[in-house]
Amino acid sequence: MNSLFSERFKSARLLSGLSLQELADKLENRISRQALHKYEKGEVIPNSEMINYLCEALNVRPDFFFREMKVELGSIEFRKLDKLPAKEENRIIEQTKDYLARYLELEEIIGITSTFKNPLAGMDEVTTFEQVQEAANKVRKSWNLGTDAISNAVELLEDNHIKVIEIEAEVGFDGMQTLVNGDIPVIAINISRVKKDDRKRFTVMHELGHLLLPIPKGMPEKQKEHLCHQFAGAMLFHAEALKKELGVSRNRLLIQELGALKQEYGISIQAIVMRAMHIGIITKNYCKQFFSYLRQMNWQIEEPYDFKSVEKSKRFEQLLFRALGEDLISVSKAAGLSNLRLADFKNQRLMVA
């Protein structure tokens, strides 16, 4: 019991991003840093009054401290923009572990087994654009996508047994991916940075590239990122579909037609132009000219056309209410699995329109 509480207490603290001293300060010195250290070492278990104080300070339910976590994360590859502080990395990891623990527990309660099959298993190492296209086409074929636009990228991955988690973190990272318990793939994206739907879709597919592509060990990071960018573009906009929309060769592209394609396929104008260049529809020189035009118009960050979608999966919520409907869990347990207090769960999740 001591070891379980100490492990979960440390997880809650890292999840909150607080040091032991910062937590003591937040508790207004009701308890010292030294005493908190003893909790974390498993030397002491606090009484019920102190657990309530800890719940308030760490924003967790009491059962959080006594819930076993059967989650082991594999090696994690962050897609960083800047060097993330260790505290922030730990917070992201704990958010991922906490969500997955609740998700996997829910699946276990219902009796669902997630079996992921890598569509690229056995494929030779990928180092070229052509090989990336072949890989993306294999995934699309395996998932019965044809050449059509993907309506919901997040739901597509969830339907194929890849867990997708939204995390609010510092803007120093876009996303990350890893394997949980050795065989469950998970992708986490930073919604504090990846806000627009087309950006979310591209980030999800980029991380999917890191998960699936057999990239040689030791390949330079920049080259790896380049391949995963190409994979994301190929997943979101099939080469044959792009040729059908733009033609096989163009000397000029209009921002209006690219905006219409963005709204149909859910991929940024800039990514469409890069993809058209890689496929050979436009020349490298024209691609440079077009990006110069985008810079002149200040359209690199805020493009003139928006893509609106609902890039979420309802699977966790559907499974939660299935378990409730089949009387496999109580309302209190459902609140715990949702990481909500009972009153908040009733107000937010049980309201019927």
C-alpha positions in Angstrom: 0.0 0.0 0.0 2.8 2.4 0.9 4.6 1.8 -2.4 1.4 2.3 -4.4 0.5 5.5 -2.6 4.1 6.9 -3.0 4.1 6.0 -6.7 0.8 7.6 -7.4 1.6 10.7 -5.2 4.7 11.3 -7.2 2.8 10.9 -10.4 0.2 13.4 -9.3 2.9 15.9 -8.3 4.7 15.5 -11.7 1.4 15.8 -13.5 0.8 19.1 -11.8 4.4 20.3 -12.7 5.2 21.1 -9.0 8.3 20.5 -7.1 8.0 19.3 -3.5 8.7 22.8 -2.2 6.1 24.4 -4.6 3.6 21.8 -3.4 4.3 22.7 0.2 3.9 26.4 -0.6 0.6 25.6 -2.4 -0.6 23.8 0.7 0.1 27.0 2.7 2.6 25.1 4.9 0.0 22.8 6.3 2.7 20.2 5.8 6.5 20.6 5.2 8.5 19.7 2.2 10.3 17.1 4.3 7.0 15.4 5.2 5.9 15.4 1.5 9.3 13.8 0.7 8.4 11.0 3.1 5.1 10.5 1.3 6.9 10.2 -1.9 9.4 7.7 -0.5 6.7 5.5 0.9 7.7 6.0 4.5 4.4 7.5 5.5 0.8 7.5 4.3 -1.2 10.7 5.0 -4.5 10.6 6.9 -7.8 11.3 5.2 -7.7 15.0 6.0 -4.3 15.5 4.4 -5.3 13.4 1.4 -8.2 15.9 0.8 -5.7 18.8 1.0 -3.5 17.0 -1.5 -6.4 16.4 -3.8 -7.3 20.0 -3.8 -3.7 21.2 -4.4 -3.0 18.6 -7.1 -6.5 18.6 -8.7 -7.1 14.9 -8.5 -9.7 12.6 -6.9 -8.8 10.6 -3.7 -9.0 7.4 -5.6 -6.2 8.6 -7.9 -3.7 7.8 -5.1 -4.8 4.2 -4.8 -5.4 3.3 -8.4 -2.9 0.8 -9.8 -1.3 2.0 -13.1 -0.5 -0.9 -15.5 1.2 1.3 -18.0 4.8 1.0 -19.2 5.9 3.5 -21.8 8.6 2.5 -24.3 11.2 4.9 -25.6 9.7 8.3 -26.3 10.5 10.5 -29.2 9.5 14.1 -28.8 9.1 16.4 -31.8 10.6 19.5 -30.1 11.0 23.0 -31.3 13.2 24.0 -28.3 14.8 22.2 -25.5 12.0 21.2 -23.1 12.7 21.6 -19.4 12.8 18.2 -17.6 9.9 19.2 -15.5 7.7 19.7 -18.6 8.8 16.4 -20.1 7.9 14.6 -16.9 4.5 16.4 -16.9 3.8 15.3 -20.5 4.8 11.7 -19.7 2.6 11.6 -16.6 -0.4 13.0 -18.5 0.1 10.3 -21.1 0.4 7.5 -18.6 -2.6 8.7 -16.6 -4.9 8.9 -19.6 -3.8 5.6 -20.9 -4.2 3.9 -17.6 -7.8 5.0 -17.5 -8.4 4.1 -21.1 -6.9 0.6 -20.8 -8.8 0.0 -17.6 -12.0 0.9 -19.3 -11.3 -1.5 -22.2 -10.4 -4.2 -19.6 -13.7 -3.7 -17.8 -15.7 -4.1 -21.0 -13.5 -7.0 -22.2 -12.0 -5.3 -25.3 -8.5 -6.3 -26.4 -6.7 -3.8 -28.6 -4.6 -5.6 -31.2 -2.5 -3.3 -33.4 -1.2 -4.6 -36.7 1.5 -2.5 -38.4 0.6 -2.2 -42.1 4.4 -1.7 -42.8 5.7 -4.7 -40.9 8.4 -6.4 -42.9 8.9 -3.5 -45.3 12.5 -2.6 -46.2 14.1 0.5 -44.7 12.7 3.8 -46.0 15.1 6.5 -47.2 13.6 8.1 -50.3 10.5 10.0 -51.3 9.4 7.1 -53.6 9.7 4.7 -50.7 7.6 7.0 -48.5 4.9 7.1 -51.1 4.9 3.3 -51.3 4.6 3.2 -47.5 1.7 5.6 -47.3 -0.1 3.8 -50.1 0.3 0.5 -48.2 -1.2 2.1 -45.1 -4.0 3.6 -47.1 -4.8 0.2 -48.8 -4.6 -1.6 -45.4 -7.1 0.8 -43.9 -9.4 0.8 -47.0 -8.9 4.5 -47.7 -8.5 4.4 -51.5 -7.6 7.9 -52.8 -10.3 9.7 -50.9 -9.9 12.6 -48.4 -9.7 11.5 -44.8 -12.7 12.9 -42.9 -11.3 12.6 -39.4 -7.6 11.7 -39.0 -7.8 11.2 -35.2 -10.7 8.9 -35.4 -9.0 6.9 -38.2 -6.1 6.2 -36.0 -8.3 5.2 -33.0 -10.3 2.9 -35.3 -7.0 1.2 -36.1 -6.0 0.7 -32.5 -3.7 3.7 -32.1 -4.4 5.8 -29.1 -4.4 9.6 -29.7 -4.0 11.9 -26.7 -4.4 15.7 -26.5 -2.0 17.4 -24.1 -1.7 21.0 -23.0 2.0 21.7 -22.6 4.5 24.4 -23.2 4.8 25.5 -26.9 8.3 23.9 -27.1 6.9 20.6 -28.6 4.4 19.6 -31.2 3.9 15.9 -30.5 5.4 12.6 -29.5 4.8 8.9 -29.9 5.7 5.6 -28.2 4.6 2.1 -27.6 2.7 1.3 -24.3 3.2 -2.1 -22.6 5.3 -3.1 -25.6 2.5 -3.3 -28.2 0.0 -0.5 -27.9 0.9 2.6 -30.1 0.1 6.0 -28.7 0.5 9.5 -30.2 0.3 12.6 -28.1 -0.2 16.1 -29.6 0.2 19.5 -27.9 -3.0 21.4 -28.4 -1.5 24.5 -26.9 0.6 24.7 -30.1 -1.3 22.6 -32.6 -4.6 24.5 -32.6 -5.9 24.6 -36.1 -7.5 21.4 -37.5 -5.3 21.1 -40.5 -2.2 21.5 -38.4 -3.6 18.8 -36.0 -4.2 16.4 -38.8 -0.7 16.9 -40.2 0.9 16.5 -36.8 -1.0 13.3 -36.1 0.1 11.9 -39.5 3.7 13.0 -39.0 3.8 11.2 -35.7 2.2 8.2 -37.4 5.2 8.2 -39.8 7.6 8.1 -36.8 5.6 5.1 -35.5 5.3 3.1 -38.7 8.1 3.9 -41.1 11.1 1.6 -40.9 13.6 4.4 -40.8 17.3 3.4 -40.5 18.9 3.8 -37.1 21.4 6.7 -37.1 19.7 8.7 -39.8 20.1 12.4 -39.1 17.2 14.0 -37.3 16.5 16.5 -40.0 16.3 13.8 -42.6 14.0 11.8 -40.4 11.7 14.7 -40.0 11.7 15.4 -43.7 10.6 11.8 -44.4 7.8 12.0 -41.9 6.6 15.3 -43.4 6.4 13.6 -46.7 4.5 10.7 -45.2 2.0 13.0 -43.6 1.4 14.8 -46.9 1.0 11.4 -48.7 -1.5 10.2 -46.1 -3.6 13.3 -46.3 -3.5 13.9 -50.1 -3.0 10.8 -52.3 -0.7 11.5 -55.3 -3.4 10.4 -57.8 -6.0 12.6 -56.1 -3.6 15.6 -56.3 -2.9 15.0 -60.0 -6.6 14.7 -60.6 -7.3 18.0 -58.8 -4.3 20.0 -60.2 -3.3 18.2 -63.4 0.0 16.4 -64.0 1.9 19.6 -64.9 1.3 23.2 -63.9 3.2 26.5 -64.5 1.1 28.5 -62.1 -1.2 27.8 -59.1 -3.8 30.2 -57.8 -4.3 30.7 -54.0 -8.1 30.4 -54.5 -7.9 26.8 -55.9 -5.4 25.8 -53.3 -7.7 27.2 -50.6 -10.5 25.1 -52.0 -8.4 22.0 -51.9 -7.3 22.8 -48.3 -10.9 22.9 -47.3 -11.7 19.6 -49.0 -8.7 17.6 -48.0 -7.8 19.1 -44.6 -4.1 19.9 -45.5 -2.5 23.3 -45.5 -1.8 25.3 -48.7 1.9 25.2 -48.0 1.8 21.4 -47.6 -0.1 21.1 -50.9 2.4 23.2 -52.7 5.3 21.1 -51.3 3.6 17.9 -52.3 2.9 19.2 -55.8 6.6 19.9 -56.1 7.7 16.5 -54.8 5.3 14.7 -57.2 6.6 16.8 -60.1 3.4 18.8 -60.9 5.3 22.1 -60.4 9.1 22.8 -60.5 11.3 23.4 -57.5 11.9 27.0 -58.7 8.2 27.7 -58.9 7.7 26.3 -55.4 10.3 28.7 -54.1 8.5 31.6 -55.9 5.2 30.6 -54.4 6.6 30.5 -50.9 8.2 33.9 -51.4 4.7 35.1 -52.4 3.2 33.6 -49.2 5.9 35.4 -47.1 5.2 38.7 -48.8 1.5 38.3 -48.0 2.2 37.3 -44.4 0.4 34.0 -45.0 3.0 31.6 -43.6 1.4 31.3 -40.2 -2.2 32.5 -40.9 -3.2 31.2 -44.3 -6.1 33.0 -46.1 -8.4 29.9 -46.0 -9.4 27.9 -43.0 -10.2 24.2 -42.7 -12.9 23.4 -40.2 -13.4 19.9 -38.9 -14.0 17.9 -35.7 -10.6 16.2 -35.2 -11.5 14.1 -32.2 -12.4 10.6 -31.4 -15.5 9.8 -29.3 -14.3 6.2 -28.6 -13.3 6.7 -25.0 -16.6 8.5 -24.2 -18.6 5.9 -26.1 -17.0 3.0 -24.2 -17.5 4.9 -20.9 -21.2 5.2 -21.4 -21.4 1.7 -22.7 -19.9 0.4 -19.4 -22.4 2.6 -17.5 -25.3 1.4 -19.6 -24.4 -2.3 -19.1 -24.0 -1.7 -15.3 -20.3 -2.6 -15.5 -19.3 0.5 -13.6 -21.0 2.9 -11.2 -21.4 6.6 -11.8 -18.7 7.3 -9.3 -16.3 4.9 -11.1 -17.2 6.6 -14.4 -16.3 10.0 -12.9 -12.9 8.5 -11.8 -12.2 7.1 -15.2 -13.0 10.6 -16.7 -10.7 12.2 -14.1 -13.6 14.3 -12.8 -15.1 14.9 -9.4 -18.5 13.2 -9.1 -20.5 16.4 -9.1 -18.6 17.7 -12.1 -19.1 14.5 -14.0 -22.9 14.6 -13.3 -23.1 18.2 -14.5 -20.8 17.9 -17.5 -21.4 14.4 -18.8 -24.8 13.2 -17.6 -26.8 16.2 -18.8 -29.3 15.3 -21.5 -30.3 17.9 -24.0 
